[in-house]
Amino acid sequence: MQDEIYREIATAIEKGEPVVLATVARTRGSTPRKTGAKMIVRPDGTFFGTIGGGCGEAEVWQEAMAAFADGKARIVTVDLTEPLDGEDKICGGVMDVFVERLG
């Protein structure tokens, strides 16, 4: 999967299209993906790869879209330990995800 992610980045850069790369930088406890997992988000909101799915991935996607607007890199802390609005977060861990705009 990592090779495919890098191919997607290279293709976007060759076309002159920006992408946002989200990379799991650190995990604590039980998380759906581990350090190094990657996801690319395109300006139209589509994405390739995964950092774990569910509401955590949606939170990172929102920050990726913000990175398109302001160009700033950021760390997004995804807390999977507490239920939110009645949702059952079964993982019970925390992920720090580095989000950066490329191109």
N, C-alpha and C positions, 0 to 999 in steps of 0.2 A: 504494500500500500504506500510506503514512503516514496518509492520510485515514481509511482503514479502521481503523487502529490507534487513532486518536483517537476514532472513533465507538464502538469497543469500550470504551474507557475511559469515555466519557460515559455509555454505556448502563449499565455496571456501577455507576458513581457514582449515577446516577438511581435504581437499584434498591437502593442502600445496600450493595452488595457490594464488598469490597476486591479489588484486583488488584495484582500486582507487575509493574512495568514494567522491562524489561531493555533498556538502550541501549548499543550499542557506542560507547564514548567515545574510544578511541584504538586505532590499529592500527600494527603494525610488521611489515614483510615482507609475504609473500603470505598473505592471509586470505580466507575464503569470502565475507565481507561487509565492508563498509567502515564508517567512522565514521557514526553516525546510524541504522544499522539497529536495528530495535526488535522486541521480542517481549513479549507480555503472557502472564502465567501466572495462572490462576485458582486459588482455594483447593482445588478438587477435582483439581488437577494438570493439567488440560487447558490448552492454550496456543493462542495466535493469533499469527501472524507468525513470523519466524525471525531468528536472529542467525548462522546458518551451518550448523546441523545437526550430526549426529554427536556424538562424546563431549564436545566443547567445549560444545555446547548443553545436553547432559545435565548437565554440571558447573554451568552457570548455572542450570538448572532446579532443581537441588538447593539452591543458594543462595537462589533465589526462594522455595522452600518454607520455608527457614529464616527468611527475612524475614517471612513470614506469622506465624511463631511469635514472633519477638522485635521486629518492627517497625523494625528498624535497617537503614538504607541501607548499601550496601557496594560496593566495587569488586572484581570477580572477574577475575583475570588468567588468561586461557586461553592456554596455551602449546601451539602446534601444531607445534613444532619437533622434539620428540623422540618416537620411538615409545614407546607405553606398553602393557605386557603383550602385545607382539607385534603391536599394531595399527599399520597404516601411516598415518601422518599426512602426507598429501601436500601440505598447504598450506605449511608451513614458516614461519609467522609467529606473531605474538603479538597478542592482542586484550585490551584492558582494557574490561570491561563494567560499567556502573553499574547497580546493582539497587536499586530502591526500591519500597516498599509505598505504594499510593495508596488513599485511602478508608478 
